[in-house]
Amino acid sequence: MPVVLHPLPTLGPITRKKLVLVKQLYQEALVQSSRSGIASRMLSVIHFDLANETTLRTVITALDSSNELAKKLDDMGFTHLVNKADKVLSSNKLKPVPKTDTIQRVHFIRNAAQHEARYPNESEVSDCRTYTRDFLKQIIFNVWGLELEKISLTELVQNRQIKKYLVDAETALGKGNLVDAVEYASAGLQVAMNHAGEAIVWHKPRFTGQHYDDEYLEDTLDRMKDVLSLAVLGLNYGDFMRYKRIVGAVFVRSDGSFQHPDMKEEITARDAEFVVTYCIDTVVQIENAVGNLDVLAEPDGRGA
């Protein structure tokens, strides 16, 4: 990244929350872009464009908080939004909006998909992913000196143990430690799924008789708990199965250590990015749906 030579605006708590929302939109678009099917591609380009637009609005309102401006933004088209952001940045002696040609391209693809029913192809989705990532990284750094990777949805995660796993996953991914990233992220999601699943189906029974295959029964109940949890929580089963094909079984011990006995042997950068993004986004969705996971983990197993 280039050295910042000019004074930068303070990043207040409201603006930071908006940037977390931008990151959430971007990560949801990443997950959607990895799915097959026309509908998923359409949703991904819509979310990529929405992440760009939300960033522009955040820049404008953070640097010019006049009430009149806020009202006008609601009726402002994308090109006018870019131009307004340029003017606000200029008045604050900051660099202009970067990558304007590429984010306009993302907006064109989004409009074609949403308003003209012209389905984006895989190449266009890939372009939107790259253009949006580059734009978000550059403008957020130019305005606040903050790297996109440092904005994390883990700020929304309440459970401390799960949050630590996910933060460690992001740290590992940033360092290029792909296997560690996948292992930490999946451990965090597994703990969240365990707590949520126990709240849905209560604790699984313990079979001790010699006439029962304990390991088989427990594995079956675990699978049932996962599938039921996905259905109740409204999570995408296809995304979950892609995640499982990468991480395999995940065992998290009571001391916080974890094991991945059948994880995919060759973890690619795309695999690691998907797993970390998917796990953080899913944990946030789980906590939004069921509440405090610390409460769900209480000994009686009944949840909140």
N, C-alpha and C positions, 0 to 999 in steps of 0.2 A: 504493500500500500504506500502511496506517496506521503511525504511528511506534510502535516497540516501547519500552515504558516499564519493563518488568520484566527482571531478569536471565534470560538464556536458558541452557539446558544446553549443554555442549560437544558438538560433533558429532565423535565419535570415528571412527576408520577403519572399524570394524565396522558402526556405524550408517550411515555413508556408503555402504558397499557394499550394505546393505539398501535404502537409498533409490535407489541406482542400479538395483537389481532392480525396485523399484516403478516407476521410470521406464521400464524395459524392458517390463514387463507392460503399462503404459499405452500405450506406443508400438506394441506388437504389437496391442493392441486397436484402436488408431486405424487401423492398416493393414487389419486384418480387417473393421472397420466400413465401410471404403470398397469392399469387394468386394460383388458381387451374389451372391445365393443364401442359402438358409435356414441352411445349415451355418455359413457365415461370420458371419452375424448372431448365431447362437447362441454361437459361439466368442468373438465380440467382447464380448458382455455378460458372459460368464464371466470373461474377462480383466479387464474394467473392475472387476467386483466383487472379483476376486482382488487387484487393485492397491489397492483401498480396504481390504480386510481385512489385507493385508500391512502397510500403513501403520499401521493401528491396533495390530497386534502389535509393530511396530517402536517405536512411541511407548511402549507399555507396557514392553517389555523394556529400552529405553534409559533410562527413568526409574525403573524398579524391577527390578533384576537378580537378585532372589532366585530360587534354584533351584526352590523350591516353586511360585512363580508361573509359571515357564516350563513346568513340567509341567502345570499346570492349564489353560494357554492352549490346549493341544492338544484338550481336550474342551469348549471353551467355544463356545457358539453365537454367532451374529453380534450379537444384541441384548445378550447378556451381555458380549461383547467391547467393544461401545460403552460400556456402563455401567462396565466395569472401566477403560477408557481415561479416562473422565470422572473417576473417583475418583483415578487416578494423576496426572492433570493438575492436579486440584484440590489434592492434597497437595503438589504442586510449585509451587503458586501461579501456575498457567498457565491460559489460557482453556480453556473446555470444548470438547469435540468439536464442530466446526461442521457445519452442513448435515446434521444427523442424519436429518431427514425424507427428504432426497433420496437419501442413500446407502442408507437402508432401502428406498427405491423401487428402486434399482439391484439390491439384494440380492433383492428380491421378483421382479424380472424375470429375474434369473439363476436363481433356484430354479424358477420356472415353466418356464424353458427346459430346465434340466438334469434336473429330477426329474419334471416333469409333461408333458414333450414339447409345451409350448405355445410355438410359435415366435414370437419377438419380431418385431414389424413395424419398418419403417424409422423411424417416429416414436419408438418406444421405444428403438431403438439410438441415435438422435440425442440423446434425453434422457439416456441412460446416459453418452454421451460428454461432454455438457455438465456433468452432475452430478458425474461423477468428476473432470474437470478442475478444477472450482471447489472441490471438497472437498480434493483433493491440494494445490492452491495455497494454500488457507487454512490447513490444519492444519500443513503443513510450515513455513510462514512463522511461524505462531503459536508453534510449539515451538522451532524452530532459527533463525528469522529468515532463512531461506534461500528464495529464489524457485525455484519448480519448474523454470523455464527454465534455471537455473544448474546443475541436476543433469543430467549429460549422459552418454550411453552412449559418447561419444568417450573417456571415461576408460578404457574397455575396449579401445580400438583401439591396437595396438602400433606399426604403421608410422607414422613421423613425418610423412612427406609427406601420406599419406592423412588422418591425424588433423588436420593443419593445414587441409586443405580442408574437412573436416567441421565443425571448430570455426568457421571463417570462415562456413560456411553457416548454422550456428545463430545466429551473431552478426548476420548479415544478416537472417535471418528475424525476430529479435527487434526489429530496427530497422524492419521493414516493407519492406525492400529485397527484394522477392519474386524478381525476376529473378536478382539476385546469389546469393540463397539457393539457387535451383535450379541455377545454373551451378556454384557451388562444390561442392554436394553431389554432383551427377552427375559432376564431375571426379574426386572422391574415389572414388566407386564404380567409375568406369571404370578407374582405375589398379588397384584391387583385382581387378576382373574380368580385366584384362590379365595380372596376375601369376598369378592362379589358373588362367586359361585356358592360359597357357603351361606351367604345371606339369602340366596334364591332357593337352594335345595337343602339347607342346614348341613351340619357336619355329616360326612359319609360314615356309615356304620363300619365297625371294625370286626372282621370275621376271623375267629381264632380256632375253629374246629378243624380237625384233620381232614374232614371230608370236603373242604372247600379249597379252591385255588385262590389264596389270598391275593397274590400279585395280579392275577387275571381279573378278579372282581374289582380290585381297587383301580386298575387301569381302565376298566370299562366304566366305572363310576366317574372317574376323572374326565373321560371323553364325553360322557353324558352331561357332566356339569359344564364343560366348556361350550358344548353345542347349545345347551339350554341358556347359558349366560349370554351367548352371542344373540340368541333370538330375543330374549327379554330386554337386553340393553340396546337392541337395534343396530348391532354392528354388522359390517359386511362379511359374510362367510367366505367369499372368494378371496378377499384380502387376507383373512385369517389363515386360509389354507396355503396361500403363497408364503406367508410368514412362517408357517410350520414346515414347509418344504425346505426352508433355509435353516431354521434353528433346530428342527426335530423336537425331541422331548426336552423339557427344562425342569430340573429339580433344584429347588431352593431350600436349603437346610435351615433349621431354627437359629443357627449361629450366623446366618446371613451369607454363607458361602453357597456356591451353586455349581451345577454340573450339566454339561450338554453332551451326552454320550453318543448321539448320532447326528451331530450338526453337519451340514454340508461341508465337504472337504475344502473346496476352493471358494472362498468368499470374495466376491468382486466388490468394487467400490459402489456399484449400483445396488448390490445386495445389502451392503452395510447401510447405505443411505436410506433405503426403503425400510429396513428393520428399525433403525433408530427413529425415523420419522413416524412410522406406523405405531411403534410402541408408545412414544410420547403422546401422540394424538389420541390413541385409544385409551390410555390411562386418564387423560383429561376428560374424555367422553364418559368413562366409567364413573369418575368422581362426580361429574355433573349429574349423572343418572341416579346414583345410589347414595351419594353423600359422603360423609367422612369414613374413609376406609379403616381408620383406627378404631372407630366404633364397631364396624362390622367384624373386626378381628378379635373382639372381646371373647372370653372363654365360653360363654353360654352359646355362642354360635348363632344367636338369633338375629344379630344385626340391629340396625336402628329401628 
